[in-house]
Amino acid sequence: MKNETMKKFKEEIWDVYISPSGFTEYLSDIIATKDVLVLGLGTAFLIGFVYMFVLRFFAGPIIYCSIILIISGTSYGGWMLYQRSLDMPDSD
């Protein structure tokens, strides 16, 4: 059983993912797409920096608007459920 398990591991895991040829494929894929990866990293950093800047100056209004929207959304959902309960027939 142990030899069969090790053979299965070697066939399915080692040869595909861990072996030097598999690692070389991963590394070559990363090198081939380095421009896209660097662009994505830079874009994410820039968007995060702009978000922090906006949040610094508009944190109060964003928080108050979020609180108002949560309360109004919950109230509207409760009202819709109440209206739905009125439309249902009475059952005994």
Secondary structure, 3 states (H helix, E strand, C coil): CHHHHHHHHHHHHHHHHHCHHHHHHHHHHHHHCHHHHHHHHHHHHHHHHHHHHHHHHHHHHHHHHHHHHHHHHHHHHHHHHHHHHHHCCCCC
